[in-house]
Amino acid sequence: MSTTTLPAPTDPSMLDPEERLDRSALEALQLERLQWTVRHAYENVPLYTRKLDDAGVSPDDIRSLDDVRRLPFTTKEDLRQTYPFGMFAVPMADVRRIHASSGTTGRPTVVGYTAGDLDRWATLMTRSLRASGIRPGMKVHNAYGYGLFTGGLGAHAGIEKLGATVIPMSGGQTARQVQLIIDFEPDAILCTPSYLLTIADAIEQAGIDPRSTSLKVAVLGAEPWTNEMRAELERRLDLDAVDIYGLSEVMGPGVGNECVETKDGPHIWEDHFLPEIVSDDGQPLAEGDRGELVFTSLTKEAFPVLRYRTRDLTRLLPGTARPAMRRIEKITGRNDDMIILRGVNLFPTQIEELVLGIETLTPHFILELTREGRMDALTVRIERHPDLSRETCEAAAEVLAQRIKVHIGSTVAVKLEEPGTLPRSEGKYKRVYDLR
């Protein structure tokens, strides 16, 4: 598939009725669902009973969408404090599935789904895949991890409900991933962007041109990535790379999705999720201002969330391909991804953007934080290009260091590594190593 011209817009007859609502009808639906959600959470989740009482807010006080700002925030710490099932709003007998985060930085966050929740999730995943350009009858290679992680099973249900054929590969086993892509000839692939880069490398190492595969669409998410990474993947694999957005605390993948005809940031499925943007101190920001993304669920039965602080940094923008549904700017950083280096705030995606802007560098790099005396130091370890001389790569590394200094404002060291020596993504990629 050529990516020089974008695909034709989705036929409106294929859209869900909610996708065809005008803004006023959508907001009326949101208010009705918001009122239900607040009452449901207040009456069935002790944490929310206490939080709303402490804030002096009752479900009857929610008379407009602006009243969502009267509700208290929910944080990941709230979910950890109620571990494992204290946030569930239905009896355990009504819970049909449980998912959980990895818990690498503390107790995992546990989420539950009723049968109705699972059906709505599959419907939103179907909507997301359709927006990505996937159609009934296509074969879809699903390389998101199966298990407690929401990615694999969440995507799986949507692929089936769409009427496409799912290839449930899960993550890892990269050589087998490549073999199945060659043998089964899927039309689309779902995985993290960093893992698709690993797969592209493995296809090349097998002596095959990655542009020659059957893949036409890649639906990528679960980690921040840049438009420069999109361009790199589209160039190497000759496909359309589309951004899917989600998080387990709010549902899983499918909270929002880019439309393949515009590729201008994920449209949030606002008939099910009410987004806000707030400042660091929780103050609401105007549409178009950049800040932290906050979500209130509107239809979740087992695990409703009120004003959940995602820590994702973005801004709300008007809808385009789905005019009534607002978009978010592509997520390229999180509050907890931010590195503070000698007073300068920077994100790994900022360095990724600069790396991918230098053709003689490879996209394989990691960041190491160390301490030199009383000062923090950052080293960019990046693999040299296997087809170029070391002198050419060293010159490119110097250019990178200069651009980081100019564009980000930090002095960093850039260290060249031999091809194939840095870790490869097997799912979510660990970019930063803090050795302080």
N, C-alpha and C positions, 0 to 999 in steps of 0.2 A: 504493500500500500504506500503510495506516495504521500508524504506529509507536507508537500508544498502548498496544496490547497486543502482546506478543511472540508470534512464531510458535509453533506446536505443536512439541514435541520431535521430533527425527528418529526415524523408525521404526527400532527396534533391528535389524530384519532387513536394513536397508540398510548397517549398519556393517561394517567389516572385522572379522575374527575377533579381531585383537589389541585392537581398541577395546572388545571385550566381556570381556576377561580381568579377573579380580579382581587385587588388588594383589600378592598373593603369587605368582601365576602370572606376572604381568608382571615382577616382580623376578627370578624364576628365569630368564626369557628374557633379561633385561638382563645378568645375570651371565654367561650362556653367550656372549652376543655381545660383552661387554666383554673376556672372556678371549681370544676370537678376535681382536678388534681390536688389543689390546696386542701379541700375538704377531706379527700381520701387520705392524704398524707397526715393531716392533723388528727384524724380520728383513728388511724391505724399504726402510726409509727411514733413510739414514745419520744424519740429524739425531736421530731417536729412538733409534737404537742408541747414539749418544754420550750423549744426555741421560739415558737409563735407566741406562747404565753409570756415568755420573758420580753418579747418585743412589743407586747400589747396589741397583737394583730390577731383577728379571728378570720375564718374563711368568709364570713359575711362582709368583710371589709374590701374584698376584691371585686370592684365594680367596673374597672377598666384595665386595659393592658398595662397602663402606667403604674397601676397599683402593685405590680410585681416587685417594684423597687422597695416596697414596704416590707417584703419578706426577708428573713435572715439568709445569709449565705450558707451553703454547704461546702465543706472542704474534704479533702482526702483524709485528713485527720479524724473528722467525724465518722467516716466509714471505718477507719481502723479502730476507733474507740468502741464501735458497736459490733465488732467482729465476733462471730461470723455472720449471724443472721438477724442482727438487731434492727436493720433497716428494712426488712421485708414487711410489706403492708398487707399480706394475705397469709392465711395458714399454710404451713409447710405442705399440707396435703394438696394444695392448689399449685404448688411450684413444680414445673415440669423439667426445668433445667437449671443448673448452677454453673456459673463461670467465675473465674477469679484472676486477678493480676498475678504477676510473678512474685511480688513481695520482696524484691531485691533490696529495697530501702526501708523495710519495716514489715509489719503484718500485711498480708495481701488484702486487697479490697475484693469483697465477695458480692456478686450480683445474682439475682434470681429472675426467672421468667415464668409467667403463666402460659397456658396454651395460647391465649389471645395475644400475649406479648410476642411469642414466637412467630405467630402468623403475621403480625404487623411488622416484625423485623424482616421476615422473608419478603414481604411486600415492598418494604423500603429498599432492601437490597436489589430486588428486581427492578425497581425504579432507577436505582443508581447504575446498575449494569446496562439498562436500556439507554440511559443518558450517556454512557460511555461508548455507545455504538454496538453493543452486543445484542444479538437478535436470536429469537427461537431457532433451534436447529444448529446453532454453532457449537463447536467443541471448546470447552473452557478448562484450561490447565490451572488448577487451584493449588498454588504453592504457599499459601498462608498456613501457619501451624495449626494443626488440629489439637484438641484437648481443652484444658481450662482457658487458654487464650481464646478470645471471642472471634478472631479472624477467620480461622478455617471453617468452622461449622456455620458461622453467620453467613459467609459468602456461599458456602455449599447450598444452603437452603434457598438462597435467592437465585442461584443458577438453575436449580431444578424448577422452582416456581416460574421462572421466566420461560421455561420450555427449551433451555439449552442443555447440552450434555456435559456433566461435570466429570473431570478427571481428578480424583481426590488425592493428589500427590503429597500434600503437606510440605513442610520445609526440610532442608538438609538433603543429603544424598545427591549432591550436585551432578555427578556423572550420570546418575539415573534420570535426573530431571532432563538433562540434555538428550539422552537416548529416547525418552518418551516424547519429547517435543519433536524429534526427528521422525520417530515411528508413527505416532498417533496424529500428527499434523493438526494440532489445535489452532483455532482461530484467535484465541485470546489467552492471556495469562494474568493471574492475580498474585501479587507478592509485594514485598517491600522494594522500593527503588534501588537500595544498595544491593539487594539480593539479585535483582535482574541484571545489575552490572556484573556480578559474579557469574551468573549464567551466561552472559554474553562472552566473558573471558573464556569460560569453559567450552563454549561452542567453537570459538576460534582455536583453542588448544586441540580440539578434536579434528582440526583441519577443515572446518566448515565455515563458510561465510555467514555470519549471523543475519545478514540482510536477506539470505535465501530461504529462511524458514517460512513456515505457514502463518506465523503470528502477525496479526493485523492490529491488535489492540492490547495494551497493557494497562491494567487498573491497579494503581500503586498507592500505598498508604502505610500507616502505622509508624511513620517516622517523618520528621521534617525533611523536605527536599526542595531544591531550587528549580527555577525555569531553565537555568543552565544545565542542570542534571537532566531535565526533560529533553532538551535539545541534544545532549550527548547520547541518550538512550534511543531517541528517535533516529538519529543519524546512524548509529551502529546497528540497529535492528530493523530499520525501515518499517516502523509502526507508529500508531498514535498512542502516546503515553498520557493517561488521564488520572487526575488526583481524586481519590476517595477519602472522605474524612469520617472519623468516628472515634469513640473511646468507650471502654467497657462500662464506665460508671454511668454513662448516658444511654447506651444501648449496645454498642459495638460498631463495626463498620456499617456505613449506610446512613449516618446522621446527615450527611451531605455528600454531594458529588459534583465534579465538573461535568459540563456537557461537551462532548467531543467536538461539536461544531464551533465552539468559542474558546474553550480551554482558558478561561479567564477567572479561575477560582471556583471552589465548590459552592453550588447552590445549597443552602440549608433547607431541609424539608420541614418548612415552618408550620405545616399542619400538625406536626408531632413534637416539635422542639421550638421553644421560644428563646432566641439568642439575645444577649446584651453584650456590650463592651464596657468594661470598667477600668478605672485607674488602679495603680498599686494599692491605694488606700480604700478602694471599693466604691469610689464615686462614679456615677454613670457618665459616660462620654457620649458625645454626639455621633450620629452616623457619619462614617468617614474618618473618625479619629482612631488612631491605633492604640490598643490596650489589650487587656486580658479578656478572653472569651468566656462568657458565663452562660449556662444553659439551665432552663427549667423544662422538664419533660411535661408533655401534655396528654399522653395516652397510656403511660406505663402503669400496669396494675401491681405487679409484684414488687417493683423497686422504683417508686417515684422519686425524683430529685428536684429540689427547689433551689434555684440559683446556685448551681454547682460551679465552682471556680476551677476551670480546666487547666489553668496555667499556660495555655496556648496564647501566643501573641499575634494579633491580627487586627483587622478592621472590617466593619460591615459596609457593604456596597449595594447599590441597587441591582435588582435582577436583570438579566439579559435574555438568555435562551429560555428561561422560565421567569417571565417578567414579574409575577407576584411574589416569588420567593427570593429573598435577598441572598447575596453571595457573601462569602468571606474571602478576603485576600489570602492567597496561598500561605499556609503556615510554614514559616521558615525558622521559628524559634519558640522556645518555652522559657518561662521564668526560671525553671530549674536547670535549663541548658546553659544559661548565661555564665560566661567566664569573666571575672573581674580581674584584669591584669594591670597592676600598677595604676589603678584608678580608671582604667578604660573598660567599658562594657563591650564584650564581643560575643558572637554566636558562631558555632561551627559552620553554619550554613553561609555565613559571610565569607569565610575562608574557602568553602567549596565553590562559591561563585567566582572568586578570583582564580582559583586553581583551574577551573574549567574554561576560563577566559584566556588561558595560555596553551596554545595548541601543542607545544612540545613537552607538556607535563601530562602525566597519567592522572586519572581520578582516584587513585588508590593512595590515601593518606590517613594518618592518625595524628592526634594532638596530644602531646605529653606536657603536663604541668609539673614543674619542679621548683625547688627553692634554692636560690643562690645567695647565701648569707641571709640578709633580712628581706631580700627582694624575690618576688615570684618571677619565674621565667617560663616561656612557652616555646616548645620546639615542634615544628611541623615536620614529621617524618613522612617522606613521600617517595614512592618508587620511581626510579628513572625509567624513561621510555626504552623498551627493549630494542627498538630499531634505530635508535639514535646514539651518537657518541656520548661518552661521559662528559666531554667538554661542553657539548650543546646542552645537555641536561643541567650541568652546573650553572651555565649562564641563565637558563630558565628559572632555576631555583633562586638565583640572585634577583631576577625580575619579580618573582613572587614575594620575596622578602620586602622589596621596595614598595610594591603595591599594597601590601598589608600595612606598611608604615604610613603610606599616603592616605589610603582609603579608610582604614580602621583606626589608625593613630597609635599602634603599638609596635614596638621593636620585637621581632621574634627571630629565632634561629630556624633555618630550613636545612634539613639533613636528608641527603639522597640515600635511598636504600636500593638494593638490587631487586630486579623484577621477581615477583612472586613471593617475597619474603614477609610482607605484612599480612595480618589476618584478613580473611575474606568473610563477607557477610554470609550467614546461614539463616538469616531472618532479619531481626532488628540488629542494626550494626552499632557496635560500640566505637564511637569516634574519639572520645576524650578519655585519657588515662591520667588520673590525678595522683602523682607520685610524691606529693609534698608531705 
